[in-house]
Structure formats: C-alpha cells, structure tokens
Amino acid sequence: MRIFCLSLLVGIFTSLSGHADEVRPNVLFLICDDLNCDLGSYDHPLVKTPNLDRLAAQGVQFDNAHCQFALCGPSRASFMTGLYPDQTLIQTNSVYLRDTLPNVISLPQHFRDAGYFATRIGKLYHYGVPRHIGNGGHDDPYSWDHTINPIGLDKLDEDKIFTLKPGTYGATLSWWAAPGTDHDQTDGMIADEAIERLQWHAKRKDSFFLAVGLFRPHTPYVAPKKYFDLYPLDEIKLPEIPENYLDSIPEQARRTIVVRAEEKNMTDEQRKQVLQAYYASISFADAQLGRVLDSLKTEGLDENTIVLFTSDHGYHMGEHGQFQKLTLFENATRVPLIIRSPGQKLVGNRTNAPAEMTDFYPTLAELAGLPIPDHCSGVSLVPALNDPDARPREDALSQLTLRTKGYSIKTERYRLTEWEGEDGGVERELYDHESDLAEMNNLAGRPELEGLEATLSLRLHERIGAAQVVPEGLQQVTDFKEHRVPNFDYERKKKLGKIE
C-alpha cells in the first residue's frame, strides 16, 4: 500500500510538472567514515581540506549537526531511514536493516521509487572495516539499482600496515604511509568509479541518486605518503586533559572512555603519529571528494545536483582520554554537514542551527520535490538553506545504549546528558559551550543552574519519548537475531597465498 501511494504521488507530480527526469535535481550524497569536524572550514588550525572548504563556500555549513548514535551501524541505519535508533532497533553493528524494519522505505529507495537511478559506490550501510572492503558488507539491496565495491592496496596489502595489536586493524589504532598513488587505494578507486558514473549519467541525461561512501579516515589510517608529509610531527599538538578530570563526570560516562590495553603504553611520539595518520587520511579523502566534485562540474551536472556531504558520526583523537567513538561527548556526536542545492538563497553561510542526521531524508526529499514519507522522524533543513536565522529544530538528540544507557540533547548553547545509574537513579552532565567547547567542566548539580538543568531534562525526556514511538504502518520486528560476521578474508587470503 505504501509503495502504491508513493507511485501515485510521483505520477501526480510528474503530470503537473512535466517529465521528472528533466525537472528534478539529482542527488550526490558524499560520506566519509569516522570523520569528525577536523576540517579547514570548521576552523581546524592544521588540517588541510581545500575541496570541502570550497564546497562549504558554495553552500551552507551546519556547525551544530549531530548523529543519533556514535557507532557506524546504528547511525547509518538511522539516517538512511530518517528514524531514531529506538525506532530502528539497530543499536549494534551486527544487525541488518531488514532484520528489524522489513517494510521501511530507505532514503535511496524513496528516490528509486520516484524514477531516479540509485547507485552505491563504497560504504553507505555498515561495513566491517577493513574486513568488508571489496564486498557488500551489510548493504540493503532494496536501496539501489546498482552497487560497486572497489578494493585497493589498503586492503590487499593490509599485512604491511603498522598496528598496535598485531593482526587487527579496524578497531585498533593502525596506520600506513603507503607507496604509490591515490588510484591504488580503495577510496581513490571509489572516486574513479564515481567519475565514470557521472559521465554515464551526463550522456543519459537521467535523474540520479549517487551515493559515494569513502572508507577513510576510518582506521587503519592509510593514505599515500605525500599526505603524511603535510603534517610534520613537531607541528601536531596532543589534547590536554585536566588532572583528576574523570572524577568530575558520572560513573556511566567514565565507562564510555575505553582505553584499550594496547593504547595504555603509547608514547607521546606514537600519539602524534596517530594524529598525523588521521589528518593524512582526511586530506586524502578530501582530494578524492574534490575529484568527484570537479567531475560533476566538468560534466555540466553541478547546476542541477544537490550535494550533501557528511560523516556517520564524530570521533575522538585523545580528547577526554578516548580514541575513536562510542561516547556522548561533542567529539563523538558532532558531524560535519555541508549542503549545496540548486536555487538555495544562502551561499557560504555557516549556521549554528541544531541539526540531526535524521533530517537528511526529509531535507533531500523536499529539495527534490518528492513527498516526505510519513515514517520520517526528522525535520527538513531547507529553511536553514534560505534564511540565516532559521531554526528548523531547537535541539539534537543522541543516544548511547550499548554498554551503558544514556541520552543527550545539544541546543545552540548547552549539552545535557543523562545516564541510567545501576541503582535506577539518574546521573547527569551539563556543559555550557559558550565557555567550555571541550566539555571539560561538568556543571550538573550546581544550585545556581537548577532551573536550567530541570528545563533541559524535561525537554530531553520529551525528545526520548517521541523518538521511541513506532510510526504508523512501519513494521518493527523485535525478536530479531543478530548476525555473526563471516570471515570474508580467509578464502581470499588463501588464494593470494597469504595463508598456508
């Protein structure tokens, strides 16, 4: 019934406005993996990202955008459906989209149903990295007309990568200043494929939804050596953590700061090497995105293509004593978000309007003139593309319900996080970003802020309640089973002679 209604609406829209392929803008959805806001356009003093800086100057940059779950699988399922993790029921990396939501219409599926040709190149839904590079990972076949899975030397020669824990890469700090060119790496190949796809669409003159998912800067941090050379170790500064800092935050928040065994004995020199490799991977990814954006212009498609750039969640690089993700601090929830759309009134604008990744679906649908499905829980950010004072939502909601159970809201100024204590009580964190961008000074419990804390808490629980409502017509499977991740590497390595 849902698909029939959508087809009817698309037919009505087409009859009113002419041939859909001629009037609707295309969509170029660009996403990096495990990228925080260490970008030039976000005022990082060292990281070089000229191509994303250029895109930001042509569109609108959201400085206060947040993921709904700081882990790849749950976050990607959330923004690809416009639903919250308590609605998708996907809160680990081992659950496939259709396990819990068999009849949901995903974002690219919505465009497919409207006559767009939807292509995925690289990682859009969850992949184990580097395990799944070169295959479909946890992909959703209903979302795409065509999929492309390149595999480069960062995967084929992974035994050359330095890692703090021998034999492991994806969840372990690992890096390699690789020989060769950009085209030897998986992300370079992804850019090559995207350029070919843009050339193909330019000849066909059809409407497309092209999703380009890079694997960097996800660990292992692999990039050609020239990108490492951009960041001399003596220019890299390590995050500072106040003495006795952990005593100032709740026990449940402390549990999210996981210092792995192999990280405990890292020297400052190694920590700088980690940051160097992460920054190098960002600049490498920026170069690949620049090639895709240049091709969009060369093929004459840029004036009728919506471009959305983002990451799946934020990332710690030593802040709060944490590396990687899985916290409810700003480092883990905040994502880069840049949108450039044909006809938008604002160009080169930065907005502090709160935004969520659930908002991608309704925003792209509205920009393309498509109906916004009833199941979408996000809001359209289109007003913020045309009015610098627009605030489509008043706050952003994030959650972490894996090892611990916590929810957090971020307004324009404040962050309030509540954790469920072991005794059934509530533990809180309150941060004022006007004076504490690093979130090092927990203000929860201060008498002079009692009213503010209570108001934010009421708002947080209002948001949590709404994010747990199952939209009408959405089939939600609660007795699903998580998948064991198969070892795709074994047979491939055996064929390559790397396993006896």
C-alpha positions in Angstrom: 0.0 0.0 0.0 2.8 2.4 0.9 4.6 1.8 -2.4 1.4 2.2 -4.3 0.7 5.6 -2.6 4.2 6.8 -3.4 3.9 5.7 -7.0 0.6 7.6 -7.3 2.1 10.8 -5.8 5.1 10.5 -8.1 2.7 10.2 -11.1 0.7 13.2 -10.0 3.9 15.3 -9.5 5.2 14.3 -13.0 1.9 15.1 -14.7 1.9 18.5 -13.1 5.5 19.5 -13.8 6.5 17.6 -16.9 9.0 14.8 -17.3 10.5 14.1 -13.9 14.0 13.4 -15.3 14.0 16.9 -16.8 12.9 19.0 -13.8 14.1 17.2 -10.7 17.6 17.8 -9.3 20.0 15.0 -9.0 21.5 14.0 -5.6 25.2 13.4 -4.9 25.4 12.0 -1.4 29.1 12.1 -0.1 30.1 10.5 3.1 33.3 9.7 4.9 33.7 7.0 7.6 34.6 8.0 11.2 35.3 11.6 10.3 34.9 14.3 12.9 35.0 18.1 12.3 38.8 18.4 11.9 38.4 20.3 8.7 39.6 23.6 7.4 36.1 25.0 7.0 35.4 24.0 10.6 38.4 26.1 11.7 40.9 23.4 12.4 44.3 25.1 12.6 46.2 22.3 10.9 44.1 20.0 8.7 44.1 20.8 5.0 40.8 20.2 3.2 40.7 22.6 0.3 37.9 20.8 -1.6 35.5 20.6 1.3 36.3 24.2 2.1 35.3 25.1 -1.4 32.1 23.2 -1.1 31.3 25.0 2.1 31.9 28.3 0.4 29.3 27.3 -2.2 26.6 26.0 0.2 25.6 26.1 3.8 27.7 24.5 6.6 26.0 23.3 9.7 28.2 23.8 12.7 25.9 22.1 15.1 24.9 18.8 13.4 24.8 15.5 15.4 24.5 11.8 14.8 21.9 9.9 16.8 24.2 7.0 17.8 28.0 7.3 17.7 28.6 3.9 16.1 28.6 3.1 12.4 25.8 0.5 12.0 23.2 2.3 14.2 24.0 5.7 12.8 23.8 4.7 9.2 20.5 2.8 9.7 19.1 5.9 11.3 19.9 8.5 8.7 19.2 6.1 5.8 15.6 5.7 7.2 15.0 9.0 8.9 14.3 7.1 12.1 15.9 7.1 15.6 17.8 4.1 16.9 15.0 3.3 19.3 12.7 3.1 16.3 15.1 1.1 14.0 16.1 -1.2 17.0 19.6 -1.2 15.4 22.0 -0.4 18.2 24.9 -2.6 17.4 26.9 -3.3 14.2 25.7 -6.8 13.7 22.1 -6.1 12.7 20.9 -5.7 9.1 18.3 -3.1 8.2 15.6 -5.6 7.1 16.1 -7.7 10.2 14.1 -5.1 12.2 12.4 -3.0 9.6 11.3 -5.3 6.7 9.0 -2.8 5.1 10.8 0.5 5.6 11.4 2.7 2.5 15.0 3.8 2.8 16.3 7.1 1.5 17.7 5.9 -1.8 14.8 3.5 -2.2 12.4 6.5 -2.0 14.3 8.1 -4.9 14.3 4.9 -6.8 10.6 4.7 -6.5 10.4 8.2 -7.9 12.3 7.2 -11.0 15.8 8.1 -10.0 18.7 5.7 -10.8 20.3 4.9 -7.4 23.9 3.8 -7.3 26.1 3.0 -4.3 29.8 3.1 -4.5 31.7 2.1 -1.4 30.3 2.2 2.1 26.8 3.5 2.9 25.3 1.0 5.2 27.5 -0.6 7.7 30.7 -2.4 6.7 33.3 -4.0 8.8 36.4 -2.1 8.0 38.7 -3.3 6.7 37.0 -6.7 6.7 34.3 -5.9 4.2 36.2 -3.7 1.8 35.6 -5.2 -1.7 32.2 -6.8 -0.9 28.7 -5.7 0.0 29.0 -5.6 3.8 25.6 -5.2 5.4 24.2 -3.5 2.4 20.4 -3.3 1.7 19.7 -4.5 -1.9 16.3 -2.7 -2.0 18.0 0.6 -1.8 20.0 0.5 -5.1 19.8 -0.1 -8.8 23.5 -0.7 -9.0 26.3 -1.2 -6.5 30.1 -1.0 -6.9 32.6 -2.4 -4.4 36.2 -1.4 -5.2 39.2 -2.9 -3.4 42.6 -1.3 -3.2 46.0 -1.9 -1.7 44.9 -0.6 1.7 43.0 -3.9 1.9 45.0 -6.3 -0.3 48.3 -5.3 1.4 47.0 -4.8 4.9 49.7 -7.0 6.4 52.1 -4.1 5.7 50.1 -1.8 8.0 51.5 -0.9 11.4 49.1 -1.8 14.1 49.2 -1.5 17.9 47.7 -5.0 18.1 49.2 -7.5 15.6 46.7 -8.9 13.2 43.9 -6.4 14.0 43.1 -3.1 12.2 39.5 -1.9 12.2 39.0 -1.4 15.9 42.7 -0.9 16.7 44.8 2.2 16.1 46.8 1.3 12.9 48.3 3.3 10.1 50.5 3.2 7.0 52.1 5.9 4.8 51.6 3.9 1.7 53.7 4.0 -1.5 52.0 4.5 -4.9 49.3 6.9 -6.0 45.8 7.8 -4.9 44.4 5.4 -7.5 46.0 2.4 -5.8 43.8 3.0 -2.7 40.2 1.9 -2.3 39.0 5.4 -1.9 40.9 6.5 -5.0 39.2 3.7 -6.9 35.8 4.8 -5.5 36.4 8.3 -6.8 37.4 6.8 -10.2 34.1 4.9 -10.3 32.1 7.9 -9.3 33.6 9.9 -12.1 32.7 7.3 -14.6 29.2 7.1 -13.2 28.8 10.9 -13.5 30.0 10.7 -17.1 27.5 7.9 -17.8 24.6 9.9 -16.3 25.6 13.0 -18.3 25.2 11.1 -21.5 21.9 9.5 -20.5 20.5 12.8 -19.2 18.6 10.9 -16.5 17.9 11.7 -12.8 20.3 10.0 -10.4 20.9 9.5 -6.7 24.6 8.7 -6.5 25.9 7.8 -3.0 29.7 7.8 -2.7 30.9 6.3 0.6 34.7 6.6 1.4 36.3 4.4 3.9 38.8 6.9 5.2 39.6 8.2 7.7 38.4 5.0 9.5 41.3 3.0 11.0 43.5 1.7 9.5 44.6 5.3 8.6 46.1 4.5 5.2 47.0 7.2 2.6 49.8 7.8 0.2 52.9 9.2 1.9 52.5 12.6 0.4 49.5 13.3 2.7 51.5 12.3 5.7 54.2 14.8 4.7 51.6 17.6 5.0 51.7 17.1 8.8 55.2 17.2 10.4 55.1 15.6 13.9 56.6 18.7 15.5 53.5 20.7 14.4 51.0 18.3 16.0 49.6 19.1 19.4 48.2 16.5 21.7 44.9 17.1 23.6 45.3 18.1 27.2 43.2 16.5 29.9 43.0 18.2 33.4 44.3 16.2 36.3 41.5 14.3 38.1 39.2 15.0 35.2 37.4 11.6 35.4 36.3 12.4 39.0 34.1 15.2 37.6 31.8 13.0 35.4 29.3 10.2 36.3 30.4 6.6 36.5 28.4 5.7 33.4 30.2 8.4 31.4 33.5 7.1 32.6 32.7 3.7 31.4 32.4 5.0 27.8 36.0 6.1 27.9 37.7 2.9 27.0 41.4 2.9 26.9 42.4 -0.4 25.2 45.3 -2.4 26.5 47.4 -1.6 23.5 46.8 2.1 23.9 47.9 2.4 27.6 51.6 2.2 26.8 51.7 4.6 23.8 54.3 7.2 23.9 53.6 10.8 23.1 55.5 10.3 19.8 53.2 7.4 18.9 50.1 9.5 19.8 51.4 12.2 17.4 51.9 9.6 14.7 48.2 8.5 15.2 47.1 12.1 14.8 49.4 12.6 11.8 47.9 9.5 10.1 44.3 10.5 10.9 44.9 14.0 9.4 46.7 12.5 6.4 43.7 10.2 5.8 41.3 13.2 6.0 43.4 15.2 3.4 43.5 12.1 1.2 39.7 11.7 1.4 39.3 15.4 0.7 41.3 15.0 -2.5 39.1 12.2 -3.7 35.9 14.1 -3.0 37.4 17.1 -4.9 37.9 14.9 -7.9 34.3 13.8 -7.8 33.1 17.4 -7.4 35.3 18.6 -10.2 33.8 15.9 -12.5 30.3 17.0 -11.5 31.1 20.4 -12.8 33.0 19.2 -15.9 30.0 17.1 -16.9 27.7 20.1 -16.6 25.7 18.5 -13.8 26.6 20.8 -10.9 23.9 23.3 -11.5 21.1 20.7 -11.2 22.6 18.5 -8.5 22.0 18.6 -4.7 25.3 17.8 -2.9 25.2 16.6 0.7 28.5 15.9 2.5 28.7 14.3 5.9 30.2 11.6 8.1 28.5 8.8 10.1 29.4 10.1 13.5 32.2 12.1 15.2 35.5 10.8 16.5 37.8 11.2 19.4 41.5 11.6 18.9 42.6 11.6 22.5 40.1 14.1 23.8 38.7 13.1 27.2 41.3 10.3 27.1 39.3 8.5 24.4 40.2 7.3 20.9 37.6 6.6 18.3 33.9 6.8 19.1 31.1 5.5 21.4 30.6 8.4 23.9 28.1 11.1 24.3 30.6 13.9 24.2 30.6 16.5 21.4 33.7 14.8 19.9 31.6 11.7 19.1 28.2 13.1 18.3 29.1 16.1 16.2 29.4 15.5 12.4 30.3 17.7 9.5 27.4 18.6 7.3 27.5 20.7 4.2 24.6 21.1 1.8 24.7 22.8 -1.6 21.5 22.9 -3.5 20.3 24.5 -6.8 18.5 27.7 -6.1 19.2 28.0 -2.4 19.4 31.6 -1.2 22.4 31.3 1.1 25.9 30.7 -0.2 28.9 30.4 2.0 26.8 30.6 5.2 27.6 28.9 8.5 24.7 28.2 10.8 24.6 27.1 14.5 21.1 25.7 14.0 20.9 22.3 15.6 20.6 19.5 13.1 20.3 15.8 13.1 21.2 13.1 10.7 17.6 12.0 10.8 17.0 15.3 8.9 18.8 14.2 5.8 15.9 12.2 4.4 13.2 14.9 4.6 15.6 17.6 3.5 16.7 15.8 0.3 13.1 14.7 -0.4 11.9 18.3 -0.1 14.7 19.7 -2.2 13.9 17.2 -5.0 10.2 17.9 -4.9 9.4 14.4 -3.5 6.8 13.7 -0.8 8.3 13.2 2.7 7.3 9.7 3.9 5.1 9.6 7.0 7.6 7.4 8.8 10.4 10.0 8.8 11.0 11.3 12.2 13.5 14.1 11.2 12.7 17.6 10.0 13.6 19.3 6.8 16.6 21.7 7.0 15.5 23.5 3.8 14.6 26.7 5.8 18.2 27.0 7.0 19.4 26.9 3.4 17.5 30.1 2.7 17.4 32.0 6.0 20.4 32.5 8.3 18.1 32.9 11.3 16.0 29.8 10.6 16.0 27.1 13.3 14.1 24.0 11.9 14.6 22.3 15.3 15.6 23.5 18.7 17.9 20.7 19.7 19.6 17.5 18.6 19.1 14.1 20.3 21.8 11.5 20.6 21.9 8.2 22.5 24.3 5.5 23.6 22.6 2.3 24.6 25.3 -0.3 24.1 27.5 -0.9 27.2 25.6 1.8 29.1 22.3 3.6 28.7 22.4 7.4 28.1 20.7 10.1 26.1 21.9 13.6 25.3 20.5 16.8 23.8 22.5 19.6 22.3 20.9 23.0 22.0 22.7 26.0 20.4 24.5 26.6 23.8 24.1 23.7 26.1 24.5 19.9 26.2 22.6 17.9 28.8 23.3 14.2 29.1 21.5 11.7 31.4 22.7 8.3 32.3 20.7 5.5 33.9 22.6 4.6 37.1 22.9 1.0 38.3 20.6 1.8 41.2 17.9 3.1 38.9 18.8 6.7 39.6 19.9 9.3 37.1 23.4 10.7 36.6 23.9 14.0 34.6 26.4 16.0 32.7 25.7 19.6 31.8 28.1 21.7 29.6 27.9 25.3 28.5 29.5 25.6 25.1 29.7 29.4 25.4 32.6 28.9 27.9 33.5 25.2 27.5 33.7 23.9 24.0 35.8 21.0 25.1 33.2 19.8 27.6 35.6 19.6 30.5 33.6 21.4 33.1 30.5 19.4 34.2 28.0 21.9 35.6 25.3 19.4 36.6 24.1 19.8 40.2 25.1 23.4 40.7 22.4 25.2 42.7 22.5 28.3 40.5 21.7 26.2 37.4 19.0 24.1 38.9 16.2 25.7 36.8 18.2 25.4 33.6 19.0 21.7 34.3 15.4 20.9 35.1 14.1 22.6 31.9 16.7 20.7 29.8 15.8 17.5 31.5 12.1 17.9 30.7 13.0 18.6 27.1 15.3 15.6 26.9 12.6 13.2 28.2 10.1 14.8 25.7 12.5 14.0 22.9 13.2 10.5 24.1 9.5 9.7 24.3 8.9 10.9 20.8 11.9 9.0 19.4 10.5 5.8 20.8 7.1 6.0 19.0 6.8 3.5 16.2 5.4 5.3 13.1 2.1 4.1 11.9 2.4 1.5 9.1 6.1 0.7 10.0 6.6 -3.0 10.7 9.1 -3.4 13.5 10.5 -6.8 14.3 11.5 -7.1 18.0 12.6 -10.7 18.1 15.3 -10.4 15.5 18.7 -12.3 15.8 22.0 -10.6 15.4 24.3 -11.9 12.6 27.6 -13.4 13.2 30.1 -11.6 11.0 31.6 -14.0 8.4 35.3 -14.1 7.8 35.4 -12.9 4.2 39.2 -12.6 4.4 40.1 -16.2 4.9 39.4 -17.7 1.4 40.7 -14.6 -0.4 44.0 -14.5 1.5 44.3 -18.3 0.9 44.0 -17.8 -2.8 46.6 -15.0 -2.7 49.0 -17.3 -0.9 49.0 -15.3 2.3 47.6 -18.2 4.4 49.1 -21.6 4.3 
